[in-house]
Amino acid sequence: MTKEWSILLSGNLSVVMECFRNALYFYPNFAEVHNTIGIIQFQIEKYEGVIQLFDNALAMNPNFAEAYNNRGLARSKICHKSELPKVIEDYTKAIALNPNLVQAYLNRADTYKNLTDDNPAAILDYNQVILLAPNCLSAYINRANICFLCGKLESSLSDLEKALSLDVDCAEAYCGRGIVRFHLGNIKGAKKDLFKAFGLYEARGNMIYCAFTRSLIMELFREYEVYKDLFGVESEAGKSKK
């Protein structure tokens, strides 16, 4: 997500939308207005016409790197998988126009990793994200995941430890490091990390990830005495909401 998206999310999107629609009435050929309305509609999940708004912005300003990035993100959400090359093309165009646009590298990396399984290409983009934004937590976590899948356990561990140095309460990083530690033979450290991740998810009321982490613990340790106290979390969470 670009800085502009984050700023918009901090306010009342309905009010912001109305302001920009008024601006569109007075400045119909202002590319930034079309781009921003597209951003807002995407965020409130009113997808109809979103891509056209970014098309409009690019027709008015063919060098609008952020609009290419935004259109790529919208296409990845809305369009059929057959259009993934267009998604990649949009991010690539954004990067060509602005080689320092971190979000375009990150979005392209996520697309390679999650939608096309092109892990080598994803690694290259995550490397660039980290070069440009050394504190980007998600880049370290995603690169660690790819390294683990490729059998590069020490590299994966290094990235996860960097992620934890950036956020000491990152449950995802603890979970990932627990798995890597287990496969490196550090059973005690693995158990500690996975239980830490479970506790963080529980504290946040994220029962889906609690169940996922518990299933990992059960699969890796296979001893009832280890995980017996992890059950009942969902029912306790339900009681607390009543």
C-alpha positions as CSV (number, residue, x, y, z in Angstrom):
1,M,0.0,0.0,0.0
2,T,1.4,3.4,-0.9
3,K,1.6,6.3,1.5
4,E,-1.4,8.0,-0.2
5,W,-3.6,4.8,0.5
6,S,-2.6,4.8,4.2
7,I,-3.5,8.5,4.6
8,L,-6.9,7.9,3.1
9,L,-7.6,4.9,5.3
10,S,-7.1,7.1,8.4
11,G,-10.1,9.2,7.7
12,N,-13.8,8.9,6.9
13,L,-13.7,7.4,3.4
14,S,-17.3,8.3,2.6
15,V,-16.6,12.0,3.3
16,V,-13.3,11.8,1.4
17,M,-15.0,10.2,-1.5
18,E,-17.6,13.0,-1.7
19,C,-14.9,15.6,-1.6
20,F,-13.0,14.0,-4.5
21,R,-16.1,13.5,-6.5
22,N,-16.8,17.2,-6.2
23,A,-13.2,17.9,-7.3
24,L,-13.8,15.6,-10.3
25,Y,-16.8,17.8,-11.3
26,F,-14.6,20.9,-11.4
27,Y,-11.4,19.2,-12.6
28,P,-12.4,16.3,-14.8
29,N,-9.0,16.1,-16.5
30,F,-7.0,16.0,-13.2
31,A,-5.3,12.6,-13.2
32,E,-4.7,12.6,-9.4
33,V,-8.4,12.9,-8.7
34,H,-9.3,9.8,-10.8
35,N,-6.5,7.9,-9.2
36,T,-7.6,8.8,-5.7
37,I,-11.2,8.0,-6.3
38,G,-10.0,4.6,-7.6
39,I,-8.0,4.1,-4.4
40,I,-11.0,4.9,-2.2
41,Q,-13.4,2.7,-4.1
42,F,-11.0,-0.2,-3.9
43,Q,-10.6,0.2,-0.2
44,I,-14.4,0.2,0.4
45,E,-14.7,-2.8,-2.0
46,K,-16.8,-1.0,-4.6
47,Y,-14.8,-2.6,-7.4
48,E,-17.1,-1.7,-10.4
49,G,-15.3,0.9,-12.5
50,V,-12.1,1.0,-10.3
51,I,-9.8,-0.1,-13.1
52,Q,-11.4,2.4,-15.5
53,L,-10.6,5.2,-13.0
54,F,-6.9,4.2,-13.1
55,D,-7.1,3.9,-16.9
56,N,-8.5,7.5,-16.9
57,A,-5.6,8.7,-14.7
58,L,-3.0,7.1,-17.0
59,A,-4.7,8.4,-20.1
60,M,-4.2,11.9,-18.6
61,N,-0.8,11.3,-17.3
62,P,1.1,8.3,-18.9
63,N,4.0,8.8,-16.5
64,F,1.9,8.4,-13.4
65,A,3.9,5.6,-11.7
66,E,1.5,5.3,-8.7
67,A,-1.5,4.8,-10.9
68,Y,0.2,1.9,-12.7
69,N,0.9,0.4,-9.3
70,N,-2.7,1.0,-8.1
71,R,-4.1,-0.5,-11.3
72,G,-1.9,-3.6,-10.9
73,L,-3.1,-4.0,-7.3
74,A,-6.8,-3.6,-8.4
75,R,-6.3,-6.1,-11.3
76,S,-4.8,-8.7,-8.9
77,K,-7.9,-8.5,-6.8
78,I,-10.6,-8.2,-9.4
79,C,-9.4,-9.9,-12.6
80,H,-9.1,-13.5,-13.7
81,K,-5.8,-15.3,-13.3
82,S,-5.4,-15.2,-17.0
83,E,-4.7,-11.5,-16.6
84,L,-1.8,-11.9,-14.2
85,P,0.7,-10.9,-16.9
86,K,-1.1,-7.5,-17.1
87,V,-0.7,-7.2,-13.3
88,I,3.0,-7.8,-13.5
89,E,3.2,-5.4,-16.5
90,D,1.6,-2.7,-14.5
91,Y,4.0,-3.1,-11.6
92,T,7.0,-3.2,-14.0
93,K,5.8,0.0,-15.7
94,A,5.5,1.7,-12.3
95,I,9.0,0.6,-11.4
96,A,10.4,1.8,-14.7
97,L,8.9,5.2,-14.2
98,N,9.9,5.4,-10.5
99,P,12.7,3.0,-9.5
100,N,12.3,4.0,-5.9
101,L,8.6,3.0,-5.7
102,V,8.9,0.5,-2.9
103,Q,5.3,-0.6,-3.0
104,A,5.5,-1.6,-6.6
105,Y,8.4,-3.9,-5.9
106,L,6.6,-5.3,-2.9
107,N,3.3,-5.8,-4.8
108,R,5.2,-7.5,-7.7
109,A,7.1,-9.7,-5.3
110,D,3.8,-10.8,-3.6
111,T,2.3,-11.5,-7.0
112,Y,5.3,-13.7,-8.0
113,K,5.2,-15.5,-4.7
114,N,1.5,-16.0,-4.1
115,L,0.0,-16.1,-7.6
116,T,2.6,-17.3,-10.1
117,D,5.0,-19.4,-7.9
118,D,8.0,-17.6,-9.4
119,N,10.0,-17.6,-6.3
120,P,13.4,-16.5,-7.8
121,A,11.7,-13.4,-9.2
122,A,10.0,-12.8,-5.9
123,I,13.3,-13.0,-4.1
124,L,14.9,-10.4,-6.4
125,D,12.0,-8.0,-5.7
126,Y,12.1,-8.6,-1.9
127,N,15.8,-7.9,-2.1
128,Q,15.1,-4.6,-3.7
129,V,12.4,-3.7,-1.2
130,I,14.9,-4.3,1.6
131,L,17.5,-2.3,-0.1
132,L,15.2,0.7,-0.5
133,A,13.3,0.2,2.8
134,P,15.4,-1.8,5.3
135,N,12.7,-1.8,7.9
136,C,10.0,-3.4,5.7
137,L,8.8,-6.3,8.0
138,S,6.7,-8.2,5.4
139,A,9.7,-8.3,3.0
140,Y,11.8,-10.2,5.5
141,I,9.0,-12.6,6.5
142,N,8.1,-13.4,2.9
143,R,11.7,-13.8,1.8
144,A,12.2,-16.1,4.9
145,N,9.3,-18.2,3.8
146,I,10.7,-18.7,0.3
147,C,14.1,-19.5,1.7
148,F,12.6,-22.1,3.9
149,L,10.7,-23.7,1.0
150,C,14.0,-23.8,-1.0
151,G,15.8,-25.5,1.9
152,K,17.9,-22.4,2.8
153,L,17.2,-22.7,6.5
154,E,20.0,-20.4,7.8
155,S,19.0,-17.6,5.5
156,S,15.3,-18.1,6.5
157,L,16.3,-17.9,10.2
158,S,18.4,-14.8,9.6
159,D,15.4,-13.0,8.0
160,L,13.0,-14.0,10.7
161,E,15.4,-12.8,13.4
162,K,15.7,-9.5,11.5
163,A,11.9,-9.3,11.4
164,L,11.7,-9.8,15.2
165,S,14.3,-7.1,15.7
166,L,11.9,-4.8,14.0
167,D,8.8,-6.0,15.8
168,V,9.3,-8.0,19.0
169,D,5.6,-8.9,19.0
170,C,5.4,-10.2,15.4
171,A,3.5,-13.5,15.9
172,E,4.1,-14.5,12.3
173,A,7.8,-14.2,12.7
174,Y,7.8,-16.3,15.9
175,C,5.7,-18.9,14.1
176,G,8.1,-19.0,11.2
177,R,11.2,-19.1,13.3
178,G,9.7,-21.9,15.4
179,I,9.3,-24.1,12.3
180,V,12.8,-23.2,11.0
181,R,14.3,-23.9,14.4
182,F,12.6,-27.3,14.6
183,H,14.1,-28.3,11.2
184,L,17.5,-27.1,12.4
185,G,17.2,-29.4,15.4
186,N,16.6,-26.7,18.0
187,I,13.6,-28.3,19.5
188,K,13.5,-26.3,22.7
189,G,13.8,-23.0,20.8
190,A,11.1,-24.2,18.3
191,K,8.7,-25.0,21.1
192,K,9.3,-21.6,22.8
193,D,8.7,-19.7,19.5
194,L,5.5,-21.5,18.6
195,F,4.0,-21.1,22.0
196,K,5.0,-17.4,21.9
197,A,3.2,-17.1,18.6
198,F,0.1,-18.9,20.0
199,G,0.0,-16.6,22.9
200,L,0.2,-13.5,20.8
201,Y,-2.6,-14.7,18.5
202,E,-4.7,-15.5,21.5
203,A,-4.1,-12.1,23.1
204,R,-5.3,-10.5,19.9
205,G,-8.4,-12.8,19.7
206,N,-7.2,-14.3,16.4
207,M,-8.7,-17.7,16.8
208,I,-8.0,-18.8,13.2
209,Y,-4.3,-18.4,13.7
210,C,-4.5,-19.9,17.2
211,A,-5.9,-23.0,15.6
212,F,-3.3,-23.0,12.9
213,T,-0.4,-22.6,15.3
214,R,-1.8,-25.3,17.6
215,S,-2.0,-27.7,14.6
216,L,1.6,-27.0,13.9
217,I,2.6,-27.7,17.4
218,M,0.6,-30.9,17.4
219,E,2.2,-32.0,14.1
220,L,5.7,-31.2,15.1
221,F,5.7,-32.5,18.7
222,R,3.0,-35.2,18.7
223,E,2.9,-35.3,22.5
224,Y,-0.4,-34.6,24.2
225,E,1.4,-33.3,27.3
226,V,3.0,-30.6,25.2
227,Y,-0.1,-29.1,23.7
228,K,-2.9,-30.2,26.0
229,D,-3.3,-26.7,27.5
230,L,-3.8,-25.1,24.1
231,F,-7.4,-26.4,23.7
232,G,-10.4,-24.4,24.9
233,V,-9.1,-21.1,23.7
234,E,-12.0,-20.7,21.2
235,S,-14.6,-21.3,23.8
236,E,-13.0,-18.9,26.3
237,A,-12.9,-16.3,23.6
238,G,-16.6,-16.8,22.9
239,K,-17.4,-16.3,26.6
240,S,-15.4,-13.1,26.8
241,K,-17.5,-11.6,23.9
242,K,-20.8,-12.3,25.7
